[in-house]
Amino acid sequence: MFPKSYFTPFIALLLLLPNNTSAQCSATCPPLESGVPVASLCQGDVFSSSQSSTSYSTCYPSTGPASINFADLATSYDFIVVANYFVGCNAGRRESGVYAYSSQKLHDLHPNVVFVSTVKGGGCTSWSKTYKDFAESTFDYTVTSMPITVSDNDYSLRDSLFTSPFPHPSYVILDSSLTVRYKFVGPCCGHESYTECSIDTATTLDDTLTSVLDELLDSVTASPTPAPDTSTSSPTPAPAEVTLSPTSSPTQADLWSEWSPCSVSCGEGSSFRFHNPSPSIIESKTCTAPNSCPTYTAALTYTTIASSLNKPMDVAFHPAPGTHLGAISETRSFPTSGLEAWVANSGNHSVSIVPGINTASTTTISRRDRGYYHYNTNVAAISFNTVSDSGRDEEKDTFGYFATCQNNPNNYLGTKESNFFMGPSLYDSRPTNRNIVNLAGEQCGDDEVCYFLHADMLHEAPNCVGIVHDPERMTAYGSVFFQIDGWNEQIVRFDFQQPHGPGSMQHAVASVRRFPENPIKPSLEHHAGMAIDAATGLLYFSDYGGGVVRVMNSKSGENARTARSEYPIFSSRLPSFEYSIYECADHKVWADVEEPTGLAIDGGRLYVASGGNSIQVFDLETGVKLFNVDTTTTYENIQGLTVGDDGAIYFVDSVANELVKLEVDVGDDVESPRNPEWTSFLSDNNDLSIKGVNCRMNLYSTKSTSTQVTPATTKQWQL
Ligand SMILES: *[C@@H]1O[C@H](CO)[C@@H](O)[C@H](O)[C@H]1NC(C)=O
């Protein structure tokens, strides 16, 4: 059942199953869904986005290159064939075996053609072993070097080359200018199981590849490119093994590195050493610098920016003020300059937009989703995609989108039994394209009351208490958010990938990864702050019940197994929907903070509200507390907070119902207590400070299948 020991049976489950497989295997490009063309690479288009120079690590063959990038492949080969597979697609597994045979055979015949296979959803190594074995036993042909298999973990190749709803399995053939010469759907598309796609059907892939390549190769035979010797060629040289350079080389007897210098040049810090030859094993101890740190007394200035909020839990700044409201909305005029704060009101499931901060015309307007009782019920957190210079294709970039997190098990304001089908809602904050609608659901005009219309929603984290956008640059859309599932007490990563857009309910294209190894104790009465340091990818988050701030490397962890059997409420059964459990992410306790709530990173510092009545300010690099801001008697229920471009702290108080600007003056410039020698030790040694300790992944579910309950009734809930 949905985990948590005292949970009673849930009653509803929404399954969005395909009903028309032939339409789903249409090779129309751009692919169509409800008649709206999707920006996509079609025959004749050039694969020139930032992804073509991105390096992708490979999992097969083991003797091949450790990573590839398409720009480099194009300089060595006349044609690049790329296959698109999902690990959960069983018919695709059959087809990938034919591809392995066909690609080895055709590559042996035409060494100027290279074959790439991209796998999504984990299990890259075992998947490629399966298709190699199948190819060799079925076709009696030795498979040695093809296809080069890439683990497309971020879905960036799928989203660039095979933009959904283009079906799968599918293929593109690129020439040496990275122009798409042919794009097609594989013969097993639409078949549900491995055996349902017969070997004969699957083998037609070989006929298609052979005839298309014959034709394409005819066009280049006049000026053949010298064929690279693939048995040894590595388009990208394998990166050298990571070599650690410990300050003293350990002997047999001494397997530990020297202790690092103390992290601080004043006050108390920490020192660590690492094991050789297993440098992921770390030992640390506290250390004290000879001098104590200066103490700072903070002089505080409070300004109420907005009042009469409704149990506000979080605040975030819009990265492009004026975008949403414009100069006029709902017959009111609004300032478009100054900072623009968005407040999540848990009390009436609304957002208060506060434009014109630091101008004379600050004002507030409250707005809700038309279906607020589901999409924003008891909203507990809000976060924007603020990455303005991602280099992504403009049509795909989700800059200025925001997501909200709902602290509710999906009971429709208490009118229905909880079904736990709840998760983050995604919105495009631009007011066009039905992103805001009137009560009738039509594009909202300037003279009527407007409502948000969501761009996407995922459903795997009930009772969410915190959310943050991931400023990564690998994915094609930039719609990755981490949030805290307060029901299961876990960190969950949601990649919305391609938003389904207003008016659609397509949830089959997304990836959701659970990180159960962070032992958190969220409070359902409080907001949990989360922040990602864009420079390092480190995710910091408040653990209210644990009394600590934790940190996890958002780029670490590995796909251990599917989440579908252990957490059986999920958005889609289709293999394009990844739902997995990630283990062995690097994480640790970062600081002790009593009852931590709102949290923000700014200018090398981490700000965290504690006990509702103080804000503690830490040096981000060393974790040393710089000073404390005491708000007792003025504000005692601080929930979410953030730091404005003006350097002031902005927080919401859920009892005072206010958004407050807090300017802190500590007299002098506060200096970082960081010890430069410690920093150089860290960078000399590959930044080992938060690596996991000898983690082994649990590849199989520990729950026996007999405990998995099939829902007694399947009821369609209104979304
Ligand atoms: C939510 O509550 C606040 C405070 O009472 C109110 O000003 C606002 O208009 C409400 N919002 C909506 C959409 O009803």
The ligand as an SDF file (V2000), in Angstrom:
LIG
                    3D

 14 14  0  0  0  0  0  0  0  0999 V2000
   -7.3540   34.9830    0.3070 C   0  0  0  0  0  0  0  0  0  0  0  0
   -7.4120   35.5950    1.5660 O   0  0  0  0  0  0  0  0  0  0  0  0
   -6.9420   36.9420    1.5990 C   0  0  0  0  0  0  0  0  0  0  0  0
   -6.9780   37.3940    3.0430 C   0  0  0  0  0  0  0  0  0  0  0  0
   -8.2590   37.2340    3.5930 O   0  0  0  0  0  0  0  0  0  0  0  0
   -7.8050   37.8080    0.7040 C   0  0  0  0  0  0  0  0  0  0  0  0
   -7.3110   39.1230    0.7170 O   0  0  0  0  0  0  0  0  0  0  0  0
   -7.7540   37.2390   -0.6950 C   0  0  0  0  0  0  0  0  0  0  0  0
   -8.5910   37.9750   -1.5440 O   0  0  0  0  0  0  0  0  0  0  0  0
   -8.1620   35.7820   -0.7060 C   0  0  0  0  0  0  0  0  0  0  0  0
   -7.9470   35.2820   -2.0300 N   0  0  0  0  0  0  0  0  0  0  0  0
   -8.8760   34.7190   -2.7780 C   0  0  0  0  0  0  0  0  0  0  0  0
   -8.4960   34.3130   -4.1570 C   0  0  0  0  0  0  0  0  0  0  0  0
   -9.9960   34.5300   -2.3750 O   0  0  0  0  0  0  0  0  0  0  0  0
  1  2  1  0
  1 10  1  0
  2  3  1  0
  3  4  1  0
  3  6  1  0
  4  5  1  0
  6  7  1  0
  6  8  1  0
  8  9  1  0
  8 10  1  0
 10 11  1  0
 11 12  1  0
 12 13  1  0
 12 14  2  0
M  END
$$$$
